[in-house]
Amino acid sequence: MYRRAAGKRKTPTQITTLRRPDGTLTADIKETLKLMLEYFTPDDNELEDNDHHKHIRAQTEYPPNAQDDRDFTIDEIRNIIEGMDSRKAPGEDGITGEIYKHNFNIFPKSITAMYNECLLRQGVFPKRWKIEKIIPILQPGKENSEEASKYRPISLINIGGKVLEKAIINRINHHVHSTDYLNHNQY
């Protein structure tokens, strides 16, 4: 009601006809969505890598027997979950931050064990948490454009994935700052 009174009503984005790279226009919503998907999610083809890309891939490979990470603590996971905005849109599974917080308060050991099992023991980011709900947002001033770039996609991921991402980011940031690996010119 507040948004309506303040004139902040959201109008749903209308997906329109777009121009393909060859200059032709998409004929229907299915073709338009396919073009948007191709534009926003390019293929990662290792065969097209140059020497620099091959070097980067080699550096990022994780040794299968690496055991240098300590378990996530209940407090570590609790701080991440409590710090999340409960009003944010849920991902594809529909579970909100508020629901996740309530579940964590009931099962803190089980949820923390789940995160430890995911990355520290199994070395996986569950596929279920990688599923995103992609919402195209029309960029201001580009309403009349026929290019796919007139949209800015936002990805809504499941809250379980958000927590795991944040836990990893916190660990990386701690490591980078505590070892002084971050370049002083990096902001």
C-alpha positions as CSV (number, residue, x, y, z in Angstrom):
1,M,0.0,0.0,0.0
2,Y,2.9,2.4,0.8
3,R,4.4,1.9,-2.6
4,R,1.1,2.6,-4.3
5,A,0.6,5.8,-2.2
6,A,4.2,6.9,-2.9
7,G,3.8,6.3,-6.7
8,K,6.4,3.5,-6.7
9,R,4.3,0.9,-8.4
10,K,6.3,-1.5,-10.5
11,T,5.1,-2.2,-13.9
12,P,6.0,-5.6,-15.2
13,T,8.6,-5.7,-17.9
14,Q,7.2,-6.4,-21.4
15,I,9.4,-8.6,-23.5
16,T,9.4,-7.2,-27.0
17,T,10.8,-8.1,-30.4
18,L,14.6,-7.9,-30.6
19,R,17.1,-7.6,-33.4
20,R,19.4,-10.5,-34.0
21,P,23.1,-10.1,-34.9
22,D,22.2,-10.8,-38.6
23,G,19.7,-7.9,-38.6
24,T,16.5,-9.9,-38.6
25,L,13.9,-9.5,-35.9
26,T,12.6,-12.2,-33.6
27,A,9.1,-13.4,-34.5
28,D,7.7,-14.4,-31.2
29,I,8.3,-14.5,-27.4
30,K,10.1,-17.9,-27.7
31,E,12.6,-16.6,-30.2
32,T,13.1,-13.4,-28.2
33,L,13.8,-15.3,-25.0
34,K,16.2,-17.6,-26.8
35,L,18.1,-14.6,-28.2
36,M,18.3,-13.1,-24.7
37,L,19.5,-16.3,-23.2
38,E,22.3,-16.6,-25.9
39,Y,23.2,-12.9,-25.3
40,F,23.4,-13.0,-21.5
41,T,24.9,-16.5,-21.1
42,P,27.7,-17.0,-23.7
43,D,29.3,-20.4,-24.0
44,D,32.5,-21.1,-22.1
45,N,34.4,-23.1,-24.7
46,E,37.8,-24.3,-23.5
47,L,38.8,-24.9,-27.1
48,E,38.6,-21.1,-27.8
49,D,40.9,-20.3,-24.8
50,N,44.1,-18.4,-25.6
51,D,47.3,-19.0,-23.5
52,H,46.3,-16.5,-20.8
53,H,42.9,-18.2,-20.3
54,K,44.6,-21.7,-20.2
55,H,46.9,-20.4,-17.5
56,I,44.0,-19.0,-15.4
57,R,42.1,-22.3,-15.7
58,A,45.2,-24.2,-14.5
59,Q,45.6,-21.8,-11.5
60,T,42.0,-22.3,-10.4
61,E,42.0,-26.1,-10.4
62,Y,41.5,-27.3,-6.8
63,P,43.8,-30.2,-5.7
64,P,41.5,-33.2,-5.0
65,N,43.2,-33.9,-1.6
66,A,43.5,-30.4,-0.3
67,Q,42.5,-30.3,3.4
68,D,43.5,-26.8,4.4
69,D,40.1,-25.4,5.2
70,R,38.6,-25.6,8.6
71,D,34.9,-26.4,9.2
72,F,32.3,-23.6,9.2
73,T,31.1,-22.9,12.7
74,I,27.5,-22.5,13.8
75,D,28.2,-18.8,14.7
76,E,29.8,-18.2,11.2
77,I,26.7,-19.6,9.4
78,R,24.3,-17.9,11.9
79,N,25.9,-14.5,11.3
80,I,25.5,-14.9,7.5
81,I,21.9,-16.0,7.8
82,E,20.9,-13.3,10.3
83,G,22.6,-10.7,8.2
84,M,20.5,-11.4,5.1
85,D,17.6,-9.2,4.2
86,S,14.4,-11.2,4.8
87,R,12.5,-9.0,2.3
88,K,14.6,-10.0,-0.7
89,A,12.9,-12.0,-3.5
90,P,13.3,-15.8,-3.1
91,G,15.0,-17.9,-5.7
92,E,13.4,-20.7,-7.8
93,D,12.5,-22.8,-4.7
94,G,10.4,-20.0,-3.2
95,I,12.1,-20.3,0.2
96,T,12.4,-16.8,1.7
97,G,15.1,-15.5,4.1
98,E,12.6,-15.4,6.9
99,I,11.8,-19.1,6.5
100,Y,15.5,-20.0,6.3
101,K,16.2,-18.0,9.5
102,H,13.4,-19.8,11.4
103,N,14.7,-23.2,10.2
104,F,18.3,-22.3,11.3
105,N,17.1,-21.4,14.7
106,I,15.5,-24.8,15.1
107,F,18.3,-26.9,13.3
108,P,21.6,-24.9,13.6
109,K,23.8,-28.0,13.8
110,S,22.2,-29.7,10.9
111,I,22.3,-26.7,8.6
112,T,25.9,-26.0,9.5
113,A,26.8,-29.6,8.9
114,M,25.1,-29.4,5.5
115,Y,27.4,-26.5,4.5
116,N,30.5,-28.3,5.8
117,E,29.5,-31.4,3.9
118,C,28.9,-29.4,0.7
119,L,32.3,-27.8,0.3
120,L,34.7,-29.0,2.8
121,R,34.0,-32.7,2.5
122,Q,32.4,-33.3,-0.9
123,G,33.8,-30.3,-2.6
124,V,30.6,-29.4,-4.4
125,F,28.2,-26.5,-4.8
126,P,24.9,-28.3,-5.0
127,K,23.3,-28.1,-8.5
128,R,19.9,-27.3,-6.9
129,W,21.4,-24.1,-5.5
130,K,22.8,-23.1,-8.9
131,I,19.3,-22.9,-10.5
132,E,18.5,-19.2,-11.0
133,K,15.3,-17.4,-11.7
134,I,16.4,-14.8,-14.3
135,I,14.3,-11.6,-14.5
136,P,15.0,-9.2,-17.3
137,I,14.8,-5.5,-16.2
138,L,14.3,-2.9,-18.9
139,Q,17.1,-0.2,-18.7
140,P,15.9,3.4,-18.5
141,G,16.2,5.2,-21.8
142,K,16.4,2.1,-23.9
143,E,12.6,1.3,-24.1
144,N,12.5,1.7,-27.9
145,S,15.7,-0.2,-28.6
146,E,15.6,-3.5,-30.5
147,E,18.8,-4.8,-29.1
148,A,19.0,-7.5,-26.4
149,S,21.3,-5.1,-24.4
150,K,18.2,-3.0,-23.5
151,Y,17.6,-5.5,-20.7
152,R,19.7,-6.0,-17.6
153,P,19.1,-9.5,-16.2
154,I,19.0,-10.1,-12.5
155,S,19.4,-13.6,-11.1
156,L,17.5,-14.7,-8.1
157,I,19.2,-17.7,-6.5
158,N,18.0,-20.0,-3.7
159,I,18.7,-18.8,-0.2
160,G,20.8,-21.9,0.5
161,G,23.1,-20.9,-2.3
162,K,23.3,-17.3,-1.1
163,V,24.4,-18.5,2.3
164,L,27.1,-20.8,0.8
165,E,28.3,-18.0,-1.5
166,K,28.6,-15.6,1.4
167,A,30.4,-18.1,3.5
168,I,33.0,-18.6,0.7
169,I,33.3,-14.9,0.1
170,N,33.9,-14.3,3.8
171,R,36.7,-16.9,3.9
172,I,38.3,-15.6,0.7
173,N,38.2,-12.0,2.0
174,H,39.7,-13.0,5.3
175,H,42.5,-14.9,3.6
176,V,43.2,-12.1,1.2
177,H,43.3,-9.4,3.9
178,S,45.1,-11.5,6.5
179,T,47.9,-12.5,4.1
180,D,48.1,-9.1,2.5
181,Y,47.5,-10.6,-0.9
182,L,45.2,-7.8,-2.0
183,N,47.0,-5.2,-4.1
184,H,47.0,-1.8,-2.3
185,N,45.5,-0.3,-5.5
186,Q,42.6,-2.6,-5.5
187,Y,39.3,-1.2,-4.0
